[in-house]
Amino acid sequence: MQTTKEIVRQLIEHLPDTATFDDIMYELYVRQKIETGLKAVNEGRTIPHEEAKRRLLGHAN
């Protein structure tokens, strides 16, 4: 398993040489959110699609 430092190094290497600090921060933010989501899935902390739709549409039932 890759360390966080290795993942960040690889992420930066794949960005263009013209990448800004904001570009790098955005990529790190997105990567962190994806990792958080995958961890939630692996831990079973999800809801069914129909329940998500119900919540987003604001229906009581």
The first five atom37 places (N, CA, C, CB, O) and aatype in JSON, in Angstrom:
{
  "aatype": [12, 5, 16, 16, 11, 6, 9, 19, 1, 5, 10, 9, 6, 8, 10, 14, 3, 16, 0, 16, 13, 3, 3, 9, 12, 18, 6, 10, 18, 19, 1, 5, 11, 9, 6, 16, 7, 10, 11, 0, 19, 2, 6, 7, 1, 16, 9, 14, 8, 6, 6, 0, 11, 1, 1, 10, 10, 7, 8, 0, 2],
  "atom_mask": [
    [1, 1, 1, 1, 1],
    [1, 1, 1, 1, 1],
    [1, 1, 1, 1, 1],
    [1, 1, 1, 1, 1],
    [1, 1, 1, 1, 1],
    [1, 1, 1, 1, 1],
    [1, 1, 1, 1, 1],
    [1, 1, 1, 1, 1],
    [1, 1, 1, 1, 1],
    [1, 1, 1, 1, 1],
    [1, 1, 1, 1, 1],
    [1, 1, 1, 1, 1],
    [1, 1, 1, 1, 1],
    [1, 1, 1, 1, 1],
    [1, 1, 1, 1, 1],
    [1, 1, 1, 1, 1],
    [1, 1, 1, 1, 1],
    [1, 1, 1, 1, 1],
    [1, 1, 1, 1, 1],
    [1, 1, 1, 1, 1],
    [1, 1, 1, 1, 1],
    [1, 1, 1, 1, 1],
    [1, 1, 1, 1, 1],
    [1, 1, 1, 1, 1],
    [1, 1, 1, 1, 1],
    [1, 1, 1, 1, 1],
    [1, 1, 1, 1, 1],
    [1, 1, 1, 1, 1],
    [1, 1, 1, 1, 1],
    [1, 1, 1, 1, 1],
    [1, 1, 1, 1, 1],
    [1, 1, 1, 1, 1],
    [1, 1, 1, 1, 1],
    [1, 1, 1, 1, 1],
    [1, 1, 1, 1, 1],
    [1, 1, 1, 1, 1],
    [1, 1, 1, 0, 1],
    [1, 1, 1, 1, 1],
    [1, 1, 1, 1, 1],
    [1, 1, 1, 1, 1],
    [1, 1, 1, 1, 1],
    [1, 1, 1, 1, 1],
    [1, 1, 1, 1, 1],
    [1, 1, 1, 0, 1],
    [1, 1, 1, 1, 1],
    [1, 1, 1, 1, 1],
    [1, 1, 1, 1, 1],
    [1, 1, 1, 1, 1],
    [1, 1, 1, 1, 1],
    [1, 1, 1, 1, 1],
    [1, 1, 1, 1, 1],
    [1, 1, 1, 1, 1],
    [1, 1, 1, 1, 1],
    [1, 1, 1, 1, 1],
    [1, 1, 1, 1, 1],
    [1, 1, 1, 1, 1],
    [1, 1, 1, 1, 1],
    [1, 1, 1, 0, 1],
    [1, 1, 1, 1, 1],
    [1, 1, 1, 1, 1],
    [1, 1, 1, 1, 1]
  ],
  "atom_positions": [
    [[0.84, -1.18, 0.0], [0.0, 0.0, 0.0], [0.88, 1.24, 0.0], [-0.96, 0.0, 1.22], [1.88, 1.33, 0.72]],
    [[0.49, 2.2, -0.83], [1.26, 3.44, -0.92], [1.04, 4.32, 0.31], [0.88, 4.21, -2.2], [-0.05, 4.35, 0.88]],
    [[2.08, 5.02, 0.69], [1.94, 5.99, 1.77], [1.29, 7.25, 1.2], [3.32, 6.31, 2.43], [1.27, 7.46, -0.01]],
    [[0.78, 8.08, 2.09], [0.19, 9.35, 1.67], [1.21, 10.19, 0.92], [-0.36, 10.12, 2.88], [0.89, 10.82, -0.08]],
    [[2.43, 10.2, 1.41], [3.49, 10.98, 0.78], [3.74, 10.49, -0.65], [4.78, 10.9, 1.61], [3.94, 11.3, -1.55]],
    [[3.74, 9.19, -0.86], [3.95, 8.64, -2.2], [2.79, 9.0, -3.13], [4.11, 7.11, -2.13], [3.0, 9.32, -4.3]],
    [[1.58, 8.95, -2.61], [0.4, 9.3, -3.41], [0.47, 10.76, -3.84], [-0.9, 9.04, -2.62], [0.2, 11.08, -4.99]],
    [[0.83, 11.65, -2.91], [0.92, 13.08, -3.22], [2.03, 13.33, -4.24], [1.19, 13.9, -1.94], [1.85, 14.1, -5.19]],
    [[3.15, 12.69, -4.04], [4.26, 12.85, -4.98], [3.83, 12.43, -6.39], [5.5, 12.03, -4.52], [4.13, 13.12, -7.37]],
    [[3.14, 11.3, -6.5], [2.68, 10.79, -7.8], [1.64, 11.75, -8.4], [2.08, 9.37, -7.65], [1.67, 12.02, -9.6]],
    [[0.74, 12.25, -7.58], [-0.27, 13.18, -8.06], [0.39, 14.43, -8.65], [-1.23, 13.58, -6.92], [0.02, 14.87, -9.74]],
    [[1.37, 14.98, -7.95], [2.05, 16.19, -8.41], [2.82, 15.91, -9.7], [3.0, 16.72, -7.33], [2.85, 16.75, -10.6]],
    [[3.44, 14.76, -9.79], [4.2, 14.42, -11.0], [3.31, 14.35, -12.24], [4.91, 13.09, -10.81], [3.79, 14.58, -13.35]],
    [[2.03, 14.04, -12.07], [1.12, 13.93, -13.21], [0.51, 15.26, -13.61], [0.02, 12.95, -12.88], [-0.14, 15.35, -14.65]],
    [[0.72, 16.29, -12.82], [0.22, 17.61, -13.18], [1.18, 18.29, -14.15], [0.01, 18.48, -11.91], [2.38, 18.01, -14.15]],
    [[0.66, 19.19, -14.99], [1.54, 19.9, -15.9], [2.5, 20.82, -15.14], [0.72, 20.72, -16.91], [2.23, 21.21, -14.01]],
    [[3.61, 21.15, -15.77], [4.59, 22.04, -15.15], [4.02, 23.42, -14.85], [5.81, 22.17, -16.04], [4.55, 24.15, -14.02]],
    [[2.94, 23.77, -15.52], [2.31, 25.07, -15.32], [1.29, 25.07, -14.18], [1.64, 25.52, -16.6], [0.62, 26.08, -13.95]],
    [[1.16, 23.94, -13.46], [0.18, 23.84, -12.37], [0.49, 24.87, -11.29], [0.18, 22.43, -11.77], [1.64, 25.1, -10.94]],
    [[-0.56, 25.47, -10.77], [-0.42, 26.46, -9.71], [-0.62, 25.79, -8.35], [-1.45, 27.63, -9.89], [-1.0, 24.62, -8.28]],
    [[-0.36, 26.53, -7.28], [-0.65, 26.01, -5.95], [-2.13, 25.68, -5.82], [-0.24, 27.03, -4.86], [-2.49, 24.67, -5.21]],
    [[-2.99, 26.52, -6.4], [-4.43, 26.26, -6.36], [-4.77, 24.96, -7.08], [-5.2, 27.42, -6.99], [-5.61, 24.19, -6.6]],
    [[-4.13, 24.69, -8.22], [-4.36, 23.44, -8.94], [-3.98, 22.24, -8.07], [-3.54, 23.43, -10.26], [-4.71, 21.25, -8.0]],
    [[-2.84, 22.34, -7.43], [-2.36, 21.25, -6.58], [-3.29, 21.05, -5.39], [-0.93, 21.54, -6.09], [-3.64, 19.91, -5.06]],
    [[-3.7, 22.13, -4.75], [-4.61, 22.03, -3.61], [-5.94, 21.42, -4.02], [-4.83, 23.41, -2.99], [-6.51, 20.61, -3.29]],
    [[-6.44, 21.8, -5.19], [-7.7, 21.23, -5.68], [-7.57, 19.73, -5.89], [-8.14, 21.92, -6.99], [-8.43, 18.96, -5.47]],
    [[-6.5, 19.32, -6.53], [-6.28, 17.89, -6.77], [-6.18, 17.11, -5.46], [-5.01, 17.67, -7.61], [-6.73, 16.01, -5.34]],
    [[-5.49, 17.68, -4.48], [-5.39, 17.02, -3.18], [-6.75, 16.94, -2.49], [-4.39, 17.78, -2.28], [-7.09, 15.92, -1.89]],
    [[-7.54, 18.01, -2.59], [-8.87, 18.04, -2.01], [-9.76, 16.95, -2.62], [-9.51, 19.42, -2.2], [-10.43, 16.21, -1.9]],
    [[-9.75, 16.87, -3.94], [-10.57, 15.87, -4.63], [-10.12, 14.47, -4.24], [-10.49, 16.05, -6.15], [-10.95, 13.6, -3.96]],
    [[-8.82, 14.25, -4.22], [-8.3, 12.93, -3.85], [-8.72, 12.55, -2.43], [-6.77, 12.9, -3.97], [-9.1, 11.41, -2.18]],
    [[-8.64, 13.5, -1.51], [-9.03, 13.23, -0.12], [-10.51, 12.9, -0.03], [-8.7, 14.44, 0.76], [-10.89, 12.0, 0.72]],
    [[-11.35, 13.61, -0.77], [-12.79, 13.34, -0.74], [-13.09, 11.95, -1.31], [-13.55, 14.41, -1.54], [-13.95, 11.24, -0.79]],
    [[-12.39, 11.58, -2.37], [-12.58, 10.24, -2.95], [-12.17, 9.18, -1.95], [-11.76, 10.09, -4.26], [-12.89, 8.19, -1.76]],
    [[-11.03, 9.35, -1.3], [-10.56, 8.39, -0.3], [-11.56, 8.27, 0.85], [-9.18, 8.8, 0.24], [-11.82, 7.17, 1.34]],
    [[-12.11, 9.4, 1.29], [-13.1, 9.39, 2.36], [-14.34, 8.61, 1.93], [-13.49, 10.82, 2.76], [-14.89, 7.83, 2.71]],
    [[-14.78, 8.82, 0.7], [-15.95, 8.1, 0.19], [-15.71, 6.61, 0.07], [0.0, 0.0, 0.0], [-16.57, 5.81, 0.43]],
    [[-14.54, 6.23, -0.42], [-14.23, 4.81, -0.55], [-14.16, 4.14, 0.82], [-12.9, 4.63, -1.29], [-14.59, 2.99, 0.98]],
    [[-13.62, 4.85, 1.8], [-13.56, 4.3, 3.15], [-14.97, 4.08, 3.69], [-12.77, 5.25, 4.09], [-15.25, 3.06, 4.32]],
    [[-15.86, 5.04, 3.45], [-17.24, 4.91, 3.9], [-17.92, 3.7, 3.26], [-18.04, 6.18, 3.57], [-18.64, 2.96, 3.94]],
    [[-17.68, 3.49, 1.98], [-18.25, 2.33, 1.29], [-17.72, 1.04, 1.9], [-17.93, 2.38, -0.22], [-18.48, 0.12, 2.19]],
    [[-16.42, 0.98, 2.11], [-15.81, -0.23, 2.68], [-16.31, -0.51, 4.09], [-14.29, -0.09, 2.71], [-16.35, -1.67, 4.51]],
    [[-16.69, 0.53, 4.82], [-17.2, 0.37, 6.18], [-18.72, 0.18, 6.21], [-16.82, 1.56, 7.02], [-19.3, 0.05, 7.29]],
    [[-19.34, 0.18, 5.04], [-20.79, -0.02, 4.97], [-21.6, 1.2, 5.35], [0.0, 0.0, 0.0], [-22.8, 1.09, 5.62]],
    [[-20.97, 2.36, 5.36], [-21.68, 3.6, 5.72], [-22.25, 4.26, 4.47], [-20.73, 4.58, 6.45], [-21.8, 5.32, 4.05]],
    [[-23.23, 3.6, 3.88], [-23.88, 4.11, 2.67], [-25.39, 4.02, 2.85], [-23.42, 3.3, 1.41], [-25.89, 3.38, 3.78]],
    [[-26.11, 4.66, 1.94], [-27.56, 4.53, 1.93], [-27.98, 4.11, 0.52], [-28.27, 5.88, 2.35], [-27.29, 4.41, -0.45]],
    [[-29.11, 3.41, 0.42], [-29.59, 2.99, -0.91], [-29.92, 4.2, -1.79], [-30.83, 2.08, -0.77], [-30.25, 5.28, -1.29]],
    [[-29.84, 4.01, -3.09], [-30.1, 5.06, -4.06], [-31.47, 5.7, -3.85], [-29.99, 4.51, -5.47], [-31.59, 6.92, -3.87]],
    [[-32.48, 4.89, -3.67], [-33.84, 5.41, -3.5], [-33.95, 6.3, -2.25], [-34.85, 4.26, -3.4], [-34.65, 7.31, -2.27]],
    [[-33.26, 5.93, -1.18], [-33.26, 6.75, 0.03], [-32.58, 8.09, -0.22], [-32.56, 6.01, 1.18], [-33.04, 9.12, 0.26]],
    [[-31.48, 8.07, -0.96], [-30.79, 9.32, -1.3], [-31.7, 10.23, -2.12], [-29.48, 9.03, -2.08], [-31.77, 11.44, -1.87]],
    [[-32.38, 9.67, -3.1], [-33.31, 10.46, -3.91], [-34.41, 11.06, -3.05], [-33.93, 9.59, -5.02], [-34.75, 12.23, -3.2]],
    [[-34.96, 10.26, -2.14], [-36.02, 10.73, -1.26], [-35.54, 11.91, -0.42], [-36.52, 9.58, -0.35], [-36.24, 12.91, -0.27]],
    [[-34.34, 11.78, 0.12], [-33.79, 12.85, 0.96], [-33.53, 14.12, 0.14], [-32.49, 12.39, 1.63], [-33.83, 15.22, 0.59]],
    [[-32.98, 13.95, -1.05], [-32.66, 15.12, -1.87], [-33.92, 15.83, -2.35], [-31.81, 14.7, -3.06], [-33.93, 17.05, -2.51]],
    [[-34.97, 15.06, -2.6], [-36.21, 15.67, -3.06], [-37.06, 16.19, -1.91], [-37.01, 14.66, -3.87], [-38.07, 16.86, -2.14]],
    [[-36.66, 15.89, -0.67], [-37.34, 16.43, 0.5], [-38.67, 15.75, 0.81], [0.0, 0.0, 0.0], [-39.52, 16.34, 1.48]],
    [[-38.85, 14.54, 0.34], [-40.09, 13.81, 0.62], [-40.03, 13.17, 1.99], [-40.36, 12.74, -0.45], [-38.99, 12.66, 2.4]],
    [[-41.12, 13.19, 2.68], [-41.19, 12.63, 4.03], [-41.18, 11.1, 4.0], [-42.44, 13.13, 4.75], [-40.66, 10.48, 4.92]],
    [[-41.73, 10.5, 2.98], [-41.8, 9.03, 2.92], [-40.91, 8.5, 1.85], [-43.24, 8.55, 2.67], [-40.84, 7.28, 1.64]]
  ]
}
